[in-house]
């Protein structure tokens, strides 16, 4: 990834698995001057990152970091309330409510 893609990646990492619009990424991932000079600077980069499999988009054209899928591991979603109760009783919950994104190295390989 180049430096612009890295800026986008780190900005989207702060949002976890929530989808963010391209306009918002353009506005907040870099400086105000860059957004003022070219309000759509991030769009081609977002599309390229989505083609390489680093990001995924929804039907509304918003983007997020593509979650890492563990092979051979069936994930189950656990509500935060149930996860809290289980942890209080000493039961370790796999999956749970974590962000689902992998390390930077994983996405550098894509």
N, C-alpha and C positions, 0 to 999 in steps of 0.2 A: 504494500500500500504506500502511496505517496503521502506527503504531509497534509494535503487537503483532505484526502480520504481518512487519514488518521484523526484529524479534527472532528470530522463527521462521526466516525466510529466512537470516539470518546464521548461526544455529546449524546449520542443515542444510548450509550452504555448507562448513562445516568437515569434514563427512563425505564430500564429493564425491558419488559416484554410489551410495553405500551407502544402503539403505533403513533408516529409523529408526522405531520405534514411537511412537504418539501419546503414550503414558504417559511415555516417555523425553523427548520434546520438551517436554511439560508440566513435567517435573521440572527440566530443565536449560536451557531457553531463556530463562527469566526468573529471578526471585529465589525463595529458599526460602519466603519469606512468601507469595508469590503461590500457589505450589504447595500450601502448607499450607491456605490459605483456600479454594482451589478446585482440586482435583487434575486436573480435566478441562477446564481453561480453554482449552487449545489445540485441542481437537477440532473445535469449530465453525469456527475459523479455518483449520485444515488442510483441512477439507472445502471451504470457500469458495475457498481458494487452488487446490485441485485442480480445482474446477469452472471456474475462470478459466484453467487451463492453466499455472499457475506451478509446481505440483507434480504428481507422479504417484504412484499407489499400486500396491502389489502385491496378490496374492491374500490375503495375511495382514493387510492393512490398515495396512501400514507406508508411510511417505512418504519421498520424496526430491525434490530439485529436478529438474525435467524438463530433460533435456539439450537443448541447442540443436541442431537438425538443419540442416545446411548443404544448401541446395538445389543440385542438380546436381553434388554432390560425393559420390562413392562412398567411404565410409569402410571401412577395413580395420583389423582389430585386429592388433596386433603384440605378441608377448610381450615382457616387459621384458628378458629375456636377449638376444633377437635385436635389439631396439632398441639395446641397449648395444653389441653387436658392430658393428652398422651405423654407429653414431655414432663409434666408435673408428676406423673406416675412412673416415670423412668423408662418409658418405651421410646426408642429412637425411631423416628419417622423418615422413610426414604421418600424422596420427591418433595412433598410438602409445598411450601410457598416460596422457594428460592427463585432467583431471577431466571434461571434456565440458560443463561449465556455462558459460553466457555471462556477460556483464557484468550488473551490477545494472540498468542502463538498459534492457536487453532485457526483463527481467522486470517492470519498472515499466510498460512499454507493454501488457502483457497484462491 
